[in-house]
């Protein structure tokens, strides 16, 4: 069992990663969220990644990228 990362006080200037399960329902939602994170919350960058298999854990290469992000959003959609 790990420990939770400390909460960010703001998203401005941060890099936010979004991990999608790749189902159709996530495309528009995460695209809109990415735009909001930049325009409304001042995120410096939003990185969109899609898992290769919607029902499996995130790919190792995606997990490896997480250490370069300040926060992560993940979700599912149909």
C-alpha positions as CSV (number, residue, x, y, z in Angstrom):
1,X,0.0,0.0,0.0
2,X,1.3,3.4,-1.0
3,X,0.8,6.8,0.3
4,X,-1.2,9.5,-1.4
5,X,0.7,12.4,-3.1
6,X,0.1,15.8,-1.6
7,X,-2.6,17.8,-3.1
8,X,-1.7,20.6,-5.5
9,X,-2.6,24.1,-4.3
10,X,-3.3,25.1,-8.0
11,X,-3.1,23.7,-11.5
12,X,-1.5,26.9,-13.0
13,X,1.8,26.1,-14.6
14,X,1.5,22.4,-14.0
15,X,1.5,19.4,-16.4
16,X,-1.6,17.3,-16.1
17,X,-1.8,13.8,-17.6
18,X,-5.1,12.3,-18.7
19,X,-5.3,8.5,-19.1
20,X,-8.2,7.2,-21.1
21,X,-9.4,3.6,-21.4
22,X,-9.9,4.4,-25.1
23,X,-13.6,3.9,-25.4
24,X,-15.6,6.3,-27.5
25,X,-17.3,8.0,-24.6
26,X,-14.0,9.4,-23.3
27,X,-12.8,11.2,-26.4
28,X,-15.0,14.3,-26.3
29,X,-15.1,14.5,-22.6
30,X,-11.3,14.3,-22.1
31,X,-10.7,16.7,-25.0
32,X,-13.0,19.2,-23.4
33,X,-11.4,18.7,-20.0
34,X,-7.9,19.2,-21.5
35,X,-9.0,22.5,-23.0
36,X,-10.6,23.6,-19.7
37,X,-7.5,22.7,-17.7
38,X,-5.4,25.0,-20.0
39,X,-7.8,27.9,-20.5
40,X,-9.7,28.0,-17.2
41,X,-7.1,26.7,-14.8
42,X,-3.8,27.7,-16.4
43,X,-2.2,24.3,-16.8
44,X,1.0,24.6,-18.7
45,X,0.5,21.3,-20.5
46,X,-2.1,18.5,-20.8
47,X,-0.8,15.1,-21.9
48,X,-3.5,12.8,-23.3
49,X,-2.7,9.1,-23.3
50,X,-4.9,6.1,-24.2
51,X,-4.4,2.6,-22.9
52,X,-3.9,-0.2,-25.5
53,X,-6.5,-2.4,-23.8
54,X,-9.5,-0.8,-22.1
55,X,-9.9,-3.5,-19.5
56,X,-6.3,-3.8,-18.5
57,X,-4.1,-1.6,-16.3
58,X,-2.3,1.3,-18.0
59,X,0.6,0.3,-20.3
60,X,4.1,0.3,-18.7
61,X,5.2,3.2,-20.9
62,X,2.3,5.3,-19.7
63,X,3.0,4.5,-16.1
64,X,6.6,5.4,-16.7
65,X,5.5,8.9,-18.0
66,X,3.4,9.6,-14.8
67,X,6.5,10.7,-12.9
68,X,6.9,13.7,-15.2
69,X,3.3,14.9,-14.6
70,X,2.1,17.0,-11.6
71,X,-1.3,15.4,-11.6
72,X,-3.2,12.6,-13.3
73,X,-6.9,12.2,-14.3
74,X,-8.1,8.8,-15.4
75,X,-11.5,7.6,-16.4
76,X,-13.7,5.2,-18.3
77,X,-16.4,5.7,-20.9
78,X,-18.6,3.8,-23.2
